[in-house]
Amino acid sequence: MTQFLPFALPEIGEEEINEVVDTLRSGWVTTGPKTKQFEADFAKYIGKDVEALAVNSATSGLHLALEAVGVKAGDEVIVPTLTFTATAEVVRYLGAHPVFIDCDVNTLNIDITQIEKAITPKTKAIVPVHYAGLACDMDGIIAIAKKHNLKVVEDAAHAFPTLYKGKLIGTLDSDVTVFSFYANKTMTTGEGGMLVSQNKEIIERCKVMRLHGISRDAFDRYQSKTPAWYYEVIEPGFKYNLPDICSAIGLQQLKKIDHFYEKRVVMAQKYNELLADLPIILPPQPEKNSTHAWHIYPIRLEENCGINRDEFIAKMSEKGIGCSVHFIPLHKQPVWRDTYHLKAEDFPVAERVYASIVSIPLFTKMTESDQDRVINSIREIFAEL
């Protein structure tokens, strides 16, 4: 029997394993020297005088970012409906309210033509999500934010490394950018993320709130050459620090990110070429001087292709191939739909997209024969129709 090909797998080498073993043998397994090095290396990779702060998930990074830019109870934060629930749930952590926006029919990113219509006197921030690894129209979003004195926190969980008009995501004129290192992302630490900003005050606030609202982090307290047992709790903070065990993986994954990116681009191009004649809509391509991180490769089945999305996924599974759906729009999820009385007719694009979208396998551990299996299976399904 042919082995099942999962939707995603991380690519972990001996370098990562050895780095983790070194961490375990060092005796420092929580946030310490490896995390500090990971933050420094990541900031150097991003460039443009950014500072980086490692966190235990992109979700916690978004929470810290919104708190640091001043989002408070009763405020409103604009988010896309076509995203994972974390983008909206962190708004509720602060007692604020997410305001959901439909997606652009081509890019599947937030439809910026609808943002200004959603702004009220209570609006505090915009959280654009770079869907699948393709950057949003950040010039347009930042211009709207400046016009209305709003903060911009980029959910870049999919977008490392992505260029927008020649600039790496993380170096734009937004307030904070948050990356994810979850197991299926373009690089991984198992669980984890990184918050980056050019604003030192935001970084300092996030650093305090990341670890219980304590004025000095654990590494500083335990490694200082002067008596440093004393600390002050200045806010009721959170427990969002990234352990050195995770950072050890990240140190080695970061060294490979350019190779990972190049492989993803080659794989995406192969899909683009060998699926182009089928009744499916392929993912949008980046514009000039921009790139796509290809965290996922979502295809959309054309309306009259002869098979619906759920049937397609079932047939792929029968052929031993895992697929996924990114995402069930938030306006369809009970908690958001019922709390904010959201109606399907207010999100027509996301409704159509959701009915037809399928993410097919694209991960760097795939072999050429694995990808050929995916392509051949898709072609067989349509041939059978």
C-alpha positions in Angstrom: 0.0 0.0 0.0 1.3 3.5 -0.9 2.3 5.4 2.2 -0.1 8.3 3.1 1.4 11.7 2.3 0.3 14.2 5.0 -0.6 17.8 4.3 2.5 19.1 6.1 5.6 17.9 7.9 8.5 19.9 9.4 12.0 19.4 8.0 14.2 18.7 11.0 17.9 17.8 10.5 20.8 16.6 12.7 21.7 20.3 13.2 18.5 21.0 15.1 18.7 17.8 17.1 22.3 18.5 18.1 21.4 22.1 19.1 18.6 20.8 21.3 20.8 18.2 22.9 23.4 20.9 23.7 20.7 22.9 25.3 19.5 20.0 27.5 23.1 19.3 28.5 23.7 22.9 29.4 21.1 22.8 32.1 19.4 26.0 30.8 16.1 24.8 29.2 13.8 27.7 29.8 14.3 31.2 28.3 18.0 32.0 28.4 21.1 32.3 26.2 19.8 30.4 23.2 16.7 32.5 23.1 18.7 35.7 23.3 20.9 34.5 20.4 17.8 33.5 18.4 16.3 37.0 18.9 19.6 38.6 17.8 20.0 36.4 14.7 16.4 36.9 13.7 16.6 40.7 14.1 19.8 40.7 12.0 18.1 38.7 9.2 15.1 41.1 9.1 17.4 44.2 9.3 16.5 47.9 9.3 17.2 48.4 13.1 14.3 46.1 14.2 14.3 44.5 17.5 13.0 41.0 17.9 11.3 39.3 20.9 10.7 35.6 20.9 7.3 34.4 22.2 5.7 31.0 22.7 3.3 31.5 19.8 2.3 34.0 17.2 -1.0 34.2 19.1 0.7 35.5 22.2 2.8 37.8 20.1 -0.3 39.4 18.6 -1.8 39.7 22.1 1.3 41.5 23.4 1.5 43.7 20.3 -2.1 44.9 20.6 -1.7 45.5 24.3 1.5 47.5 23.6 0.0 49.7 21.0 -2.8 50.7 23.4 -5.8 48.6 22.5 -8.2 48.6 25.5 -11.6 47.4 26.5 -14.3 48.8 24.2 -12.0 49.5 21.4 -12.5 48.1 17.9 -9.8 46.3 15.8 -10.3 45.6 12.1 -9.4 42.0 11.0 -10.1 39.9 8.0 -12.7 37.1 8.1 -10.5 34.8 6.0 -8.0 33.9 8.7 -7.4 31.6 11.7 -9.4 32.5 14.8 -6.2 33.6 16.7 -6.2 36.9 14.7 -9.6 37.8 16.3 -9.4 36.1 19.6 -6.5 38.2 20.8 -8.7 41.3 20.4 -11.2 39.8 22.8 -8.4 39.0 25.3 -8.2 42.8 25.8 -11.9 43.3 26.0 -11.9 45.0 22.6 -14.1 44.0 19.6 -12.9 42.5 16.3 -14.6 44.1 13.2 -14.6 41.6 10.3 -13.8 42.5 6.7 -14.3 40.4 3.6 -11.3 39.3 1.4 -10.1 40.4 -2.0 -11.3 38.1 -4.7 -7.9 37.8 -6.3 -5.3 37.9 -3.5 -7.6 36.5 -0.7 -6.0 39.2 1.6 -8.2 41.7 3.4 -10.2 43.9 1.0 -8.8 47.4 1.6 -11.6 49.0 -0.2 -13.8 48.0 2.8 -11.5 49.1 5.6 -12.5 52.8 5.7 -16.2 51.9 5.7 -15.6 49.9 8.9 -13.8 52.6 10.8 -15.6 54.2 13.7 -14.6 56.5 16.6 -13.8 53.4 18.5 -11.4 51.9 16.0 -7.9 51.6 17.4 -6.0 49.3 15.0 -5.9 47.2 11.8 -4.5 43.6 11.8 -3.8 42.6 8.2 -3.0 38.9 7.5 -0.6 38.1 4.7 -2.7 35.1 3.5 -0.7 32.0 2.4 2.5 34.1 2.3 1.5 36.9 -0.1 1.8 40.4 1.3 -1.3 42.6 1.7 -1.5 46.0 0.0 0.5 47.5 2.8 0.9 50.9 1.2 -2.8 51.2 1.1 -3.4 49.9 4.6 -0.7 52.1 6.2 -2.0 55.2 4.4 -5.5 54.5 5.8 -4.1 54.0 9.2 -2.1 57.2 9.2 -5.2 59.1 7.9 -7.3 57.9 10.8 -4.5 57.7 13.4 -4.7 53.9 13.8 -2.1 51.4 14.7 -1.1 48.5 12.3 -0.1 45.1 13.7 0.8 42.7 10.9 -0.2 39.1 11.3 2.7 37.6 9.4 2.2 34.0 10.5 2.4 32.9 6.9 4.9 35.5 5.6 8.5 34.6 6.5 10.3 35.5 4.3 8.1 37.6 2.1 9.1 40.8 0.2 6.7 43.6 -0.4 7.9 46.0 -3.1 11.5 45.1 -2.3 11.1 45.4 1.4 11.1 42.4 3.8 7.9 42.0 5.8 9.0 43.1 9.2 10.6 46.3 7.9 7.6 48.2 6.8 6.1 51.3 8.4 3.7 49.3 10.6 3.9 49.3 14.4 4.5 45.6 15.0 4.9 42.4 12.9 4.4 39.0 14.3 5.7 35.7 12.8 4.8 32.1 13.5 7.0 29.1 14.0 4.3 26.6 14.4 5.0 23.1 13.2 3.7 23.6 9.7 5.1 27.0 9.0 8.0 28.0 6.7 10.4 27.4 9.6 9.5 25.9 13.0 10.4 25.9 16.7 7.7 23.3 17.4 5.6 26.0 19.0 6.7 29.6 19.0 6.8 33.0 17.2 8.7 36.2 16.9 7.5 39.8 17.5 9.5 42.5 15.7 9.3 46.3 15.8 11.3 49.4 15.1 9.7 51.0 18.1 11.8 50.5 21.2 9.0 51.5 23.5 6.8 48.8 22.1 9.5 46.2 22.4 10.2 47.2 26.0 6.5 47.0 26.9 6.1 43.6 25.2 9.3 42.4 27.0 7.8 43.3 30.4 4.4 41.8 29.6 5.8 38.7 28.1 6.9 37.5 31.6 4.4 38.3 34.3 4.9 42.0 34.1 8.2 41.7 35.8 10.7 44.6 35.2 13.6 42.2 34.6 13.5 38.9 32.7 14.7 35.6 34.2 17.9 35.5 32.3 19.0 38.9 33.5 18.1 38.1 37.1 19.9 34.8 37.2 23.0 35.7 35.1 23.8 39.2 36.3 27.2 39.7 37.9 25.7 42.0 40.5 23.1 40.9 43.2 19.9 40.8 41.1 17.4 38.8 43.1 15.2 41.9 43.4 12.5 42.5 40.8 9.3 44.5 40.5 6.0 43.4 39.1 4.7 46.6 37.4 1.7 45.1 35.5 -0.4 41.9 35.7 1.5 40.4 32.7 1.4 37.1 30.9 3.5 33.9 30.5 4.5 34.1 26.9 8.3 33.5 26.9 10.0 31.0 24.5 12.1 28.3 26.1 15.7 27.7 25.0 14.7 24.1 23.9 12.5 25.7 21.2 14.9 28.5 20.4 17.6 25.9 19.8 15.6 24.5 17.0 14.9 28.0 15.7 18.6 28.9 15.6 19.3 26.1 13.1 16.0 26.5 11.1 16.8 30.2 10.6 20.1 29.3 9.0 18.1 27.2 6.4 15.3 29.6 5.8 16.7 30.8 2.4 17.1 27.2 1.2 13.6 26.4 2.5 12.2 29.4 0.6 13.9 28.5 -2.6 12.6 25.0 -2.5 9.0 26.2 -1.8 9.3 28.6 -4.8 10.4 25.7 -7.1 7.6 23.5 -5.9 5.0 26.3 -6.3 6.2 26.9 -9.9 5.8 23.2 -10.7 2.2 23.2 -9.4 1.6 26.4 -11.4 2.8 24.8 -14.6 1.4 21.3 -14.3 -2.1 22.3 -12.9 -2.7 25.3 -15.2 -4.9 23.5 -17.7 -7.3 22.1 -15.1 -10.7 23.7 -14.1 -9.1 25.2 -10.9 -8.1 28.7 -9.9 -4.4 28.8 -9.0 -3.0 31.0 -6.2 -2.2 34.6 -7.2 1.4 35.4 -8.0 3.4 38.2 -6.4 3.8 41.5 -8.2 7.0 43.0 -9.4 9.7 43.4 -6.7 7.6 41.3 -4.3 7.7 37.6 -3.3 5.5 34.9 -2.0 6.6 32.7 1.0 4.4 29.8 -0.2 3.5 28.7 3.4 0.5 27.1 1.8 -0.7 26.4 -1.8 -4.4 26.9 -1.9 -6.3 26.1 -5.1 -9.9 26.9 -5.8 -12.2 24.6 -7.7 -14.1 26.3 -10.5 -17.8 26.5 -10.1 -18.7 24.0 -12.9 -15.8 21.7 -12.6 -18.0 18.7 -11.8 -16.9 18.1 -8.2 -17.3 20.0 -4.9 -14.6 20.8 -2.4 -15.5 18.1 0.2 -15.7 15.4 -2.5 -12.3 16.5 -3.9 -10.7 16.3 -0.4 -12.3 12.8 0.1 -11.0 11.5 -3.2 -7.5 12.9 -2.5 -7.6 11.1 0.8 -8.6 7.9 -0.9 -5.5 8.3 -3.0 -3.3 8.6 0.1 -2.9 12.4 0.1 -3.8 14.8 2.8 -5.3 18.2 2.1 -6.6 21.0 4.3 -8.8 24.1 4.1 -7.5 27.6 4.9 -9.8 28.8 6.4 -13.3 28.4 7.6 -14.1 32.1 7.6 -14.5 33.6 11.0 -18.0 35.0 10.2 -19.1 31.3 10.0 -17.7 30.3 13.4 -20.3 30.2 16.1 -18.6 32.4 18.6 -18.0 35.3 16.2 -21.2 34.8 14.2 -23.4 34.8 17.2 -21.6 37.4 19.3 -21.5 40.0 16.5 -24.6 38.9 14.6 -22.6 38.3 11.4 -24.4 37.4 8.2 -23.1 35.4 5.3 -24.4 37.9 2.8 -22.0 40.5 4.2 -19.0 38.4 3.2 -19.8 37.3 -0.3 -16.3 36.8 -1.5 -15.2 34.8 1.5 -18.3 32.7 1.2 -17.5 31.8 -2.4 -13.9 31.2 -1.7 -14.6 28.9 1.3 -16.9 26.7 -0.8 -14.2 26.0 -3.3 -10.8 26.3 -1.6 -8.4 23.4 -0.9 -4.8 23.6 0.3 -2.7 20.8 -1.3 0.6 19.6 0.2 3.6 21.9 -0.1 6.4 21.4 2.4 10.1 21.2 2.0 10.4 17.6 3.2 8.4 16.5 0.1 10.3 14.7 -2.6 9.8 15.3 -6.3 8.0 12.0 -6.5 5.8 13.1 -3.6 4.8 16.2 -5.6 4.3 14.1 -8.7 1.9 12.0 -6.7 -0.1 15.0 -5.8 -0.2 16.4 -9.3 -1.1 13.0 -10.8 -3.8 12.4 -8.3 -5.4 15.8 -9.0 -5.3 15.1 -12.7 -6.7 11.6 -12.3 -9.7 13.0 -10.3 -10.6 15.4 -13.1 -10.0 12.8 -15.8 -12.4 10.5 -14.0 -15.1 13.2 -14.1 
